[in-house]
Amino acid sequence: MKKVWSLLGVVTMTLLLVSCNQKKSSEIEDGWVQLFNGKDLAGWTVKIKGYDAGDNFGNTFRVEDGMIKVRYEQYDSLRDRFGHLFYNDEFSHYKLRVEYRIVGEQCPGAPGWAYKNSGIMIHGQTPESMEKDQDFPTSIEVQLLGSDSLVQRTNLNVCTPGTNIVMNNQLILDHCINSSSKNFYGEEWVTAEVEVRGNDVISHIVNGDTVLQYNQPQLDERDATYAKLIVLNGGDKMLSKGTISLQSEGHPIDFRKVEIMPLKD
């Protein structure tokens, strides 16, 4: 009888472990945590230039067909109403992976440089700390760029709204730096990854290839947001953490996966 109960105990424990593992694997797969639930924008906050945080003007960011879509049907003209969809937590050491595709036609009135152009903003300020008419959050931008017969450029370039970076031990004051990636054409799905190690090193990875690395992201003393944000950052201009946001810059884009893997400090 003792052996029978022992066997039953083992079976029961095994079933419990399988149940727990099944639940865990639906939420976390190989260390990746889903930030987008595929159903709605729960856990995210919209900020569009000219509108208060939380005002999703024109239903710019919406969830359809299991994807986050950025669309402009309700815009007569973009009129520099750049938007960002912020995840509600801040992160420091992590890998971020996004699957996206740039689609359709650019919004009327959008600037030429924003053609087939969107981005992922990292180490960013919060939407609540942005000015109502602020174009972009102070952050590091991982550009999502497409090419065609009208324009050819590398992908996953870096831009620095309100910030600076260091490359090869030199402070970079240029606003944007190109990556070493190939050009991406059409409406293909692309996998963009960013590996962020606090204030140490940030790497851009597209479809498995590392195409850009830089160090020491920091607030730019020349920027109008510097005085406020350095106070919010405890007096330190170095950026070791911040928000993650997806950009609306005038060209439609779809995101079918947004996931994060926390890394040890």
Order of alpha helices (4+ residues) and beta strands (2+ residues): alpha-beta-beta-beta-beta-beta-beta-beta-beta-beta-beta-beta-beta-beta-beta-beta-beta-alpha-beta-beta
